[in-house]
Amino acid sequence: MDFGMIETKIELRKLIADEGMTLTDGESFGKEVYLGKTDSPERWQEIPDAEAERLKKEMEDKAEAENV
């Protein structure tokens, strides 16, 4: 049997937020984001860290209220 080697090229795309900023797509937040194959940088935006913390808190509060 021939178990030939298969070569695959993988392209990593990484977004890095500026100092004092957080990246978000409206659901996820991060300082560094690796984009998936079908993801696009246009889906992500930078927002101030304080705004990101406020939005995350709102999302957590909403999720807790739905689980009560």
Chimera marker file (.cmm) of the C-alpha trace (Angstrom):
<marker_set name="trace">
<marker id="1" x="0.000" y="0.000" z="0.000" r="1" g="1" b="0" radius="0.5"/>
<marker id="2" x="1.174" y="3.486" z="-0.790" r="1" g="1" b="0" radius="0.5"/>
<marker id="3" x="0.776" y="5.994" z="2.034" r="1" g="1" b="0" radius="0.5"/>
<marker id="4" x="1.974" y="9.040" z="0.131" r="1" g="1" b="0" radius="0.5"/>
<marker id="5" x="2.434" y="12.291" z="1.937" r="1" g="1" b="0" radius="0.5"/>
<marker id="6" x="-0.268" y="14.910" z="1.536" r="1" g="1" b="0" radius="0.5"/>
<marker id="7" x="0.751" y="18.536" z="1.769" r="1" g="1" b="0" radius="0.5"/>
<marker id="8" x="-1.792" y="21.132" z="2.817" r="1" g="1" b="0" radius="0.5"/>
<marker id="9" x="-1.318" y="24.877" z="3.017" r="1" g="1" b="0" radius="0.5"/>
<marker id="10" x="-2.995" y="26.583" z="5.972" r="1" g="1" b="0" radius="0.5"/>
<marker id="11" x="-3.360" y="30.334" z="6.107" r="1" g="1" b="0" radius="0.5"/>
<marker id="12" x="-3.804" y="31.894" z="9.543" r="1" g="1" b="0" radius="0.5"/>
<marker id="13" x="-5.304" y="35.343" z="9.774" r="1" g="1" b="0" radius="0.5"/>
<marker id="14" x="-5.016" y="37.102" z="13.112" r="1" g="1" b="0" radius="0.5"/>
<marker id="15" x="-6.555" y="40.398" z="14.201" r="1" g="1" b="0" radius="0.5"/>
<marker id="16" x="-4.963" y="42.293" z="17.096" r="1" g="1" b="0" radius="0.5"/>
<marker id="17" x="-6.802" y="45.073" z="18.917" r="1" g="1" b="0" radius="0.5"/>
<marker id="18" x="-5.081" y="48.395" z="19.546" r="1" g="1" b="0" radius="0.5"/>
<marker id="19" x="-4.107" y="49.353" z="23.101" r="1" g="1" b="0" radius="0.5"/>
<marker id="20" x="-7.231" y="50.057" z="25.177" r="1" g="1" b="0" radius="0.5"/>
<marker id="21" x="-9.498" y="48.437" z="22.606" r="1" g="1" b="0" radius="0.5"/>
<marker id="22" x="-11.274" y="45.072" z="22.291" r="1" g="1" b="0" radius="0.5"/>
<marker id="23" x="-12.314" y="43.243" z="19.134" r="1" g="1" b="0" radius="0.5"/>
<marker id="24" x="-15.924" y="42.100" z="18.837" r="1" g="1" b="0" radius="0.5"/>
<marker id="25" x="-18.299" y="40.603" z="16.309" r="1" g="1" b="0" radius="0.5"/>
<marker id="26" x="-21.262" y="41.330" z="18.566" r="1" g="1" b="0" radius="0.5"/>
<marker id="27" x="-21.127" y="37.933" z="20.277" r="1" g="1" b="0" radius="0.5"/>
<marker id="28" x="-17.446" y="37.281" z="20.990" r="1" g="1" b="0" radius="0.5"/>
<marker id="29" x="-14.794" y="39.552" z="22.460" r="1" g="1" b="0" radius="0.5"/>
<marker id="30" x="-11.014" y="39.391" z="22.462" r="1" g="1" b="0" radius="0.5"/>
<marker id="31" x="-7.702" y="41.182" z="22.247" r="1" g="1" b="0" radius="0.5"/>
<marker id="32" x="-6.483" y="38.754" z="19.569" r="1" g="1" b="0" radius="0.5"/>
<marker id="33" x="-8.760" y="36.882" z="17.182" r="1" g="1" b="0" radius="0.5"/>
<marker id="34" x="-7.807" y="34.128" z="14.756" r="1" g="1" b="0" radius="0.5"/>
<marker id="35" x="-10.188" y="34.124" z="11.825" r="1" g="1" b="0" radius="0.5"/>
<marker id="36" x="-11.711" y="30.900" z="10.612" r="1" g="1" b="0" radius="0.5"/>
<marker id="37" x="-11.712" y="29.863" z="6.987" r="1" g="1" b="0" radius="0.5"/>
<marker id="38" x="-15.082" y="31.487" z="6.293" r="1" g="1" b="0" radius="0.5"/>
<marker id="39" x="-14.677" y="34.443" z="8.669" r="1" g="1" b="0" radius="0.5"/>
<marker id="40" x="-13.955" y="37.950" z="7.448" r="1" g="1" b="0" radius="0.5"/>
<marker id="41" x="-12.132" y="40.864" z="9.108" r="1" g="1" b="0" radius="0.5"/>
<marker id="42" x="-15.074" y="43.073" z="8.132" r="1" g="1" b="0" radius="0.5"/>
<marker id="43" x="-17.251" y="41.225" z="10.668" r="1" g="1" b="0" radius="0.5"/>
<marker id="44" x="-15.038" y="42.478" z="13.522" r="1" g="1" b="0" radius="0.5"/>
<marker id="45" x="-14.755" y="45.944" z="14.967" r="1" g="1" b="0" radius="0.5"/>
<marker id="46" x="-12.720" y="47.569" z="17.702" r="1" g="1" b="0" radius="0.5"/>
<marker id="47" x="-14.520" y="49.075" z="20.652" r="1" g="1" b="0" radius="0.5"/>
<marker id="48" x="-13.125" y="50.646" z="23.829" r="1" g="1" b="0" radius="0.5"/>
<marker id="49" x="-12.377" y="48.164" z="26.629" r="1" g="1" b="0" radius="0.5"/>
<marker id="50" x="-14.955" y="49.814" z="28.926" r="1" g="1" b="0" radius="0.5"/>
<marker id="51" x="-17.668" y="49.378" z="26.287" r="1" g="1" b="0" radius="0.5"/>
<marker id="52" x="-16.685" y="45.722" z="25.813" r="1" g="1" b="0" radius="0.5"/>
<marker id="53" x="-16.952" y="45.082" z="29.557" r="1" g="1" b="0" radius="0.5"/>
<marker id="54" x="-20.379" y="46.769" z="29.646" r="1" g="1" b="0" radius="0.5"/>
<marker id="55" x="-21.648" y="44.690" z="26.709" r="1" g="1" b="0" radius="0.5"/>
<marker id="56" x="-20.297" y="41.438" z="28.193" r="1" g="1" b="0" radius="0.5"/>
<marker id="57" x="-22.017" y="42.214" z="31.508" r="1" g="1" b="0" radius="0.5"/>
<marker id="58" x="-25.314" y="42.901" z="29.691" r="1" g="1" b="0" radius="0.5"/>
<marker id="59" x="-25.007" y="39.578" z="27.826" r="1" g="1" b="0" radius="0.5"/>
<marker id="60" x="-24.250" y="37.680" z="31.051" r="1" g="1" b="0" radius="0.5"/>
<marker id="61" x="-27.165" y="39.311" z="32.877" r="1" g="1" b="0" radius="0.5"/>
<marker id="62" x="-29.528" y="38.458" z="29.999" r="1" g="1" b="0" radius="0.5"/>
<marker id="63" x="-28.338" y="34.844" z="29.916" r="1" g="1" b="0" radius="0.5"/>
<marker id="64" x="-28.801" y="34.489" z="33.683" r="1" g="1" b="0" radius="0.5"/>
<marker id="65" x="-32.309" y="35.979" z="33.496" r="1" g="1" b="0" radius="0.5"/>
<marker id="66" x="-33.251" y="33.505" z="30.734" r="1" g="1" b="0" radius="0.5"/>
<marker id="67" x="-31.988" y="30.562" z="32.812" r="1" g="1" b="0" radius="0.5"/>
<marker id="68" x="-34.001" y="31.464" z="35.913" r="1" g="1" b="0" radius="0.5"/>
<link id1="1" id2="2" r="1" g="1" b="0" radius="0.2"/>
<link id1="2" id2="3" r="1" g="1" b="0" radius="0.2"/>
<link id1="3" id2="4" r="1" g="1" b="0" radius="0.2"/>
<link id1="4" id2="5" r="1" g="1" b="0" radius="0.2"/>
<link id1="5" id2="6" r="1" g="1" b="0" radius="0.2"/>
<link id1="6" id2="7" r="1" g="1" b="0" radius="0.2"/>
<link id1="7" id2="8" r="1" g="1" b="0" radius="0.2"/>
<link id1="8" id2="9" r="1" g="1" b="0" radius="0.2"/>
<link id1="9" id2="10" r="1" g="1" b="0" radius="0.2"/>
<link id1="10" id2="11" r="1" g="1" b="0" radius="0.2"/>
<link id1="11" id2="12" r="1" g="1" b="0" radius="0.2"/>
<link id1="12" id2="13" r="1" g="1" b="0" radius="0.2"/>
<link id1="13" id2="14" r="1" g="1" b="0" radius="0.2"/>
<link id1="14" id2="15" r="1" g="1" b="0" radius="0.2"/>
<link id1="15" id2="16" r="1" g="1" b="0" radius="0.2"/>
<link id1="16" id2="17" r="1" g="1" b="0" radius="0.2"/>
<link id1="17" id2="18" r="1" g="1" b="0" radius="0.2"/>
<link id1="18" id2="19" r="1" g="1" b="0" radius="0.2"/>
<link id1="19" id2="20" r="1" g="1" b="0" radius="0.2"/>
<link id1="20" id2="21" r="1" g="1" b="0" radius="0.2"/>
<link id1="21" id2="22" r="1" g="1" b="0" radius="0.2"/>
<link id1="22" id2="23" r="1" g="1" b="0" radius="0.2"/>
<link id1="23" id2="24" r="1" g="1" b="0" radius="0.2"/>
<link id1="24" id2="25" r="1" g="1" b="0" radius="0.2"/>
<link id1="25" id2="26" r="1" g="1" b="0" radius="0.2"/>
<link id1="26" id2="27" r="1" g="1" b="0" radius="0.2"/>
<link id1="27" id2="28" r="1" g="1" b="0" radius="0.2"/>
<link id1="28" id2="29" r="1" g="1" b="0" radius="0.2"/>
<link id1="29" id2="30" r="1" g="1" b="0" radius="0.2"/>
<link id1="30" id2="31" r="1" g="1" b="0" radius="0.2"/>
<link id1="31" id2="32" r="1" g="1" b="0" radius="0.2"/>
<link id1="32" id2="33" r="1" g="1" b="0" radius="0.2"/>
<link id1="33" id2="34" r="1" g="1" b="0" radius="0.2"/>
<link id1="34" id2="35" r="1" g="1" b="0" radius="0.2"/>
<link id1="35" id2="36" r="1" g="1" b="0" radius="0.2"/>
<link id1="36" id2="37" r="1" g="1" b="0" radius="0.2"/>
<link id1="37" id2="38" r="1" g="1" b="0" radius="0.2"/>
<link id1="38" id2="39" r="1" g="1" b="0" radius="0.2"/>
<link id1="39" id2="40" r="1" g="1" b="0" radius="0.2"/>
<link id1="40" id2="41" r="1" g="1" b="0" radius="0.2"/>
<link id1="41" id2="42" r="1" g="1" b="0" radius="0.2"/>
<link id1="42" id2="43" r="1" g="1" b="0" radius="0.2"/>
<link id1="43" id2="44" r="1" g="1" b="0" radius="0.2"/>
<link id1="44" id2="45" r="1" g="1" b="0" radius="0.2"/>
<link id1="45" id2="46" r="1" g="1" b="0" radius="0.2"/>
<link id1="46" id2="47" r="1" g="1" b="0" radius="0.2"/>
<link id1="47" id2="48" r="1" g="1" b="0" radius="0.2"/>
<link id1="48" id2="49" r="1" g="1" b="0" radius="0.2"/>
<link id1="49" id2="50" r="1" g="1" b="0" radius="0.2"/>
<link id1="50" id2="51" r="1" g="1" b="0" radius="0.2"/>
<link id1="51" id2="52" r="1" g="1" b="0" radius="0.2"/>
<link id1="52" id2="53" r="1" g="1" b="0" radius="0.2"/>
<link id1="53" id2="54" r="1" g="1" b="0" radius="0.2"/>
<link id1="54" id2="55" r="1" g="1" b="0" radius="0.2"/>
<link id1="55" id2="56" r="1" g="1" b="0" radius="0.2"/>
<link id1="56" id2="57" r="1" g="1" b="0" radius="0.2"/>
<link id1="57" id2="58" r="1" g="1" b="0" radius="0.2"/>
<link id1="58" id2="59" r="1" g="1" b="0" radius="0.2"/>
<link id1="59" id2="60" r="1" g="1" b="0" radius="0.2"/>
<link id1="60" id2="61" r="1" g="1" b="0" radius="0.2"/>
<link id1="61" id2="62" r="1" g="1" b="0" radius="0.2"/>
<link id1="62" id2="63" r="1" g="1" b="0" radius="0.2"/>
<link id1="63" id2="64" r="1" g="1" b="0" radius="0.2"/>
<link id1="64" id2="65" r="1" g="1" b="0" radius="0.2"/>
<link id1="65" id2="66" r="1" g="1" b="0" radius="0.2"/>
<link id1="66" id2="67" r="1" g="1" b="0" radius="0.2"/>
<link id1="67" id2="68" r="1" g="1" b="0" radius="0.2"/>
</marker_set>
